[in-house]
Amino acid sequence: MLSRLSYIAALGTMTRITSQFEKSRKISGPRALQPSSFGMLCPADTPEGELCGLTKNLALMTHITTDSEEGPIKRCAFALGIEDISLITGRELHAHGAYGVFINGTIIGLTRFPAKFVKEFRKLRRCGYISEFVSVYINHHHQALHIACDGGRICRPMIIVREGKSRIKQKHVDAIRSGTMSFDDCLKKGLVEYLDVNEENDCMIAMYEKDIRPDTTHLEIEPFTILGAVAGLIPYPHHNQSPRNTYQCAMGKQAIGAIGYNQLRRFDTLLYLMVYPQQPMVKTKAIELIGYDKLPAGQNAMVAVMSYSGYDIEDALVLNKASVDRGFGRCQVMRKMGTTLRKYANGT
C-alpha cells in the first residue's frame, strides 16, 4: 500500500522489501542483520515489533535486475571456449580441476580455466557486449562457475580499479558535473559496473581511494549509500546508538509537511499539510539527492533543555503558548467529502 501522508512515507514505501516469513514464529535467523546485505539493504530502516528484520528497505544506489535472454549469453560462453555438456563423458566431468558452468542454475558445459573465463567474460561485459546486469562468479567449494541473468537480483554500482588506480579520474567527475557525460556513459566506457551479492564475494572492494591495495578490484562510489532513503535523512548517523537510527526511520515517515506541489488539487481521502514547513538546518547529502529539501516536513524549533524544579519529564515537551499562537506547528487536515447536486425546476 502506498501511503501519501508525507513525502518520506511515500518514498519509504516504494523501497520496501517484505519477506514471506511467518511473523508469529520467534526465530532470530531471518531477522538478523546479515553481512551480505551491506550496501544492498539499509541496516537501520526496519520496523520494531513482530515484523522487525522481516520487512527491509533497499539502500540508496541499488537496482533490481530484470530478466535478460539466456541464448546469446550461452553462445558467448561457448565462444569463450567452454566444452558442451552433451559431448562429455563421466571421466572428463569428474576430472581434477574441471569446473561446471551453470547459467541460472542449469549446467551447460565444463571449463578447466575458470579464472581466465571469468576475466574474459567480465571484459566483454565492461565493453558493453553483454548486459551490465549479468553476473559471473566462481564457487570453489562446488567447483562451479555460475552465470546469472535472471530477474529479481539486487545489484549496486562500483568503480572499477585497474592496476591499483581508480578508473574514474577527476576529468570524468568534472564531465559528469557539467552534464557532458552521464552515468550510462561510465557503464559503457567500463569505468563503473554493477555487482550483485554473489559477485561481491569474488571482489576486493576498497572503501576510500586511500585504501586501495595492489589486489583491490573495486572502489565504493560513496560510503553513505549503504543507508536507505529514509535513514539518509539523519544527520551524523554514525554518532548515534544504532536503535535510535531505527526509531527515527519509523518516526520520520510520520512527520507532517508538504507532500507535493499539487496538494491543493489532490482528492485523497485524508491529507495532512503543515502551514509553514521549514528546511532542516543540518542537511545530509541524501536529503539533496532525494529532493527532501524542496518538500520539507517539520520546523526548526528552539529547544531549551532545563531542569524544571526537579520534577523532570522524560520524552515530552512543554510548548511556549505565544509561539503556538503565532503559528508554530500549525497544520491543516483536508478530508474528501462527497455530495450530490440537485437542480430544481425554478433554476436553483
Secondary structure, DSSP 4 states (H G I P E B T S, - for coil): ----SSHHHHHHHHTEEE----SSS--STTTS--GGGTTTB-SS---SSTTTTTEEEBBTT-EE-----HHHHHHHHHHTTPEEGGG--HHHHTSTT-EEEEETTEEEEEES-HHHHHHHHHHHHHHTSS-TT-EEEEETTTTEEEEE--SS-EEEEEEEEETTEES--HHHHHHHHHTSS-HHHHHHTTSEEEEEHHHHHT--EESSGGG--TT--EE-S-GGGGSBTTGGGSSSGGGS-HHHHHHHHHHGGG--B---TTTTT---SEEEEESS----SS--HHHHHHTTTTS-BS----------TT---SS--PPPHHHHHTTTT-EEEEE---------TT--
